Amino acid sequence: MNSTDDESPADSSWPTLLCIDDDPQIPEAIRLRLRDYEVEVLCGFHGTHGFWLAMSERPDLVITDLRMPQGHGAYIVECLRNNSETRDIPVIVLTGQRGPEATQKVCQLDVQAFLTKPVLFEQLLAVIQQHIPLRPRKPEPAEML
């Protein structure tokens, strides 16, 4: 579930970010864009998978879509908030849904940020850094000249 085999395993002291989205390109893009930072990125590909990962891995931050199969994002946030083990995990909603209905739905959730797709990576990065520290990754000995 972690990074691909061509990368070194994450240090256990690194913060963990869980991205839940049924479009596999979104978590993969976030993982690739964050590869230069000391952060482990986990990918959940539908609502219940993401909730299971949140329960088993206890990430430091969750980014979730709203409209997904097997567990709508709003329901996943509600489940996270109703569980004593996950209620304090910050949640960012990153969704393609727009308009007053989506805004009203997100305002009713206990989330730290609401972003719409497509999002500038710098904007997403700034929101992530409000909740977890992102330090540049130190080069591996094999990467050094």
VOGU-3710 file (C-alpha; in Angstrom, 3 decimals, decimal comma):
1> mnstddespa> 0,000/0,000/0,000  2,934/2,306/0,481  5,193/3,709/-2,166  6,279/1,671/-5,117  9,185/-0,756/-4,988  11,551/1,635/-6,789  11,579/3,950/-3,782  13,047/3,428/-0,352  10,604/2,589/2,425  9,335/5,475/4,507
11> dsswptllci> 10,901/6,166/7,863  8,518/5,310/10,709  8,902/8,841/12,083  7,550/10,390/8,884  3,961/11,661/8,914  1,422/9,582/7,008  -1,107/11,008/4,575  -4,054/8,910/3,381  -5,641/9,869/0,058  -9,043/8,303/-0,652
21> dddpqipeai> -10,283/8,644/-4,216  -11,851/6,212/-6,679  -9,834/7,784/-9,512  -6,430/6,095/-9,013  -4,704/8,965/-10,811  -5,458/11,405/-7,963  -3,737/9,497/-5,111  -0,897/8,542/-7,456  -0,393/12,171/-8,529  -0,328/13,288/-4,889
31> rlrlrdyeve> 2,116/10,512/-4,018  4,396/11,464/-6,907  4,269/15,181/-6,113  5,131/14,501/-2,456  7,970/12,053/-3,164  10,554/14,752/-2,429  9,220/15,145/1,124  9,514/12,970/4,206  5,919/11,746/4,133  4,348/8,363/3,544
41> vlcgfhgthg> 1,353/8,454/1,204  -1,242/5,698/1,456  -3,904/5,276/-1,228  -7,489/4,176/-0,653  -9,425/3,529/-3,839  -12,996/3,679/-2,526  -14,720/4,755/0,649  -14,637/1,569/2,695  -11,054/0,812/1,647  -10,053/4,297/2,796
51> fwlamserpd> -11,854/3,936/6,115  -10,206/0,555/6,699  -6,786/2,124/6,009  -7,578/4,992/8,380  -8,476/2,508/11,118  -5,490/0,224/10,554  -2,775/2,789/9,752  -3,902/5,845/11,777  -2,681/8,466/9,274  -1,795/11,988/10,347
61> lvitdlrmpq> -3,980/13,494/7,600  -6,755/12,274/5,287  -7,586/13,705/1,867  -10,876/12,367/0,511  -13,131/12,781/-2,488  -16,879/13,064/-1,907  -18,435/11,016/-4,691  -17,058/7,466/-4,579  -18,386/3,927/-4,718  -18,577/1,811/-1,574
71> ghgayivecl> -18,725/4,716/0,834  -19,474/8,318/-0,060  -16,845/10,755/1,229  -19,293/12,507/3,567  -20,143/9,156/5,142  -16,435/8,324/5,523  -15,802/11,646/7,289  -18,768/10,949/9,560  -17,379/7,487/10,377  -13,946/8,947/11,112
81> rnnsetrdip> -15,457/11,576/13,408  -17,634/9,058/15,249  -14,717/6,754/16,053  -12,585/7,589/19,094  -9,449/6,293/17,332  -9,823/8,549/14,273  -11,905/11,537/15,342  -8,920/13,877/15,669  -7,373/13,132/12,267  -7,539/16,274/10,107
91> vivltgqrgp> -9,522/15,796/6,887  -9,276/17,691/3,612  -12,057/17,252/1,046  -10,743/17,321/-2,535  -13,627/16,867/-4,938  -14,820/17,571/-8,445  -18,236/18,485/-7,095  -19,035/22,181/-7,271  -21,908/24,449/-6,533  -23,998/25,348/-3,541
101> eatqkvcqld> -25,118/21,776/-2,789  -21,530/20,496/-2,521  -20,474/23,544/-0,508  -23,398/23,119/1,885  -22,640/19,397/2,283  -18,975/20,062/3,083  -19,845/22,889/5,505  -21,849/20,366/7,520  -18,818/18,092/7,814  -16,114/18,558/10,400
111> vqafltkpvl> -13,285/19,042/7,881  -10,282/21,303/7,868  -10,401/22,330/4,181  -12,528/22,076/1,044  -10,736/22,130/-2,320  -12,130/21,495/-5,784  -10,491/19,584/-8,621  -8,476/20,503/-10,480  -6,382/22,056/-7,738  -3,019/23,721/-8,053
121> feqllaviqq> -0,450/21,553/-6,322  0,951/24,592/-4,496  -2,498/25,272/-3,014  -2,881/21,646/-1,909  0,662/21,643/-0,530  -0,048/24,780/1,536  -3,148/23,163/3,056  -1,308/19,905/3,771  1,495/21,833/5,506  -1,033/23,426/7,858
131> hiplrprkpe> -1,659/19,953/9,319  1,522/17,897/8,923  5,177/18,921/8,654  6,678/18,392/5,217  10,454/18,304/5,309  12,502/17,740/2,163  13,576/14,120/1,853  17,247/13,453/2,483  19,000/11,783/-0,438  19,641/8,075/-0,065
141> paeml> 23,339/7,049/-0,037  22,892/5,395/-3,452  21,566/8,707/-4,811  24,623/10,636/-3,647  27,609/11,071/-5,950
//
